[in-house]
């Protein structure tokens, strides 16, 4: 395993060939001109492009997901988690799901205004809005762009229920909004913690906060009366699966009342990126890891089918489920179901909202 903190998660930046895009090649003459032939390339810098969508609420009818609508303030994610199932979405922009995904980001500064317009439409039926379902709403650029904050302010103003999934302790910045919402049963937060080992976490998710900072965020949210989940996702065979019981114990100690897990998924371009990461950081067990993953994915790197894709199948998946449930019972997690209210919703104030309020 790497001894120093990696700058980025992916080991390469190859484009997707899923859409028959032409492959880019680095111009050697240009590199000569930059005197980079014998030296390492300069650090890859993060860029942010403004995106102006027409709508901001994404809807789904998946039987595997506990929500039917979501908002993603950003495309791409600087956390650089090598296993991120959202990486293939960058291929739609003719960008690489590798390093481009974690360095060439898109921000949607009009998100709150678009949300106001959509919530004000006649006939809108409120149900919990999910933030962080594709890329992290509290990734580093949120510090300056504050788009997630603006979206939360809109949801708080209208008493609209919301769930948040994040790997960042930056979520505690918004306790002033989430606390009062939670008191009305309008908010719940899920902190994703993959490993307690800081060196391993730095390799898996190089720009995500330290695991202890995330556990501290769990504690602060719980102390503020906000329902907190801990997500152990993904569990990676022969790399992180031995930590399941310890993660559940630490989550309960920090004040989480709920937890869930997902075994690793490798859709589309994530599979070759993960293979390359394994060879770079765990060459001694790369074959073993992939053999177990394929055993729980019906012999493939990824199972895309509804119902089974989130659960996995076979002895390894069943053993993991058993271990998880025993640990949760031992530490008192998942005893009660968190139900968010939708009956308090009122359309937003303003020229359009007042017509339907």
Helices and strands as residue ranges (DSSP letters): H 28-33, E 47-50, E 58-59, E 69-71, E 74-75, G 87-93, H 99-103, E 104-107, H 111-119, E 129-131, H 142-145, H 147-157, E 162-166, G 169-174, H 175-183, E 187-192, H 198-204, H 211-223, E 227-235, G 241-243, H 244-254, E 258-263, H 270-281, H 286-296, H 315-331, H 353-356
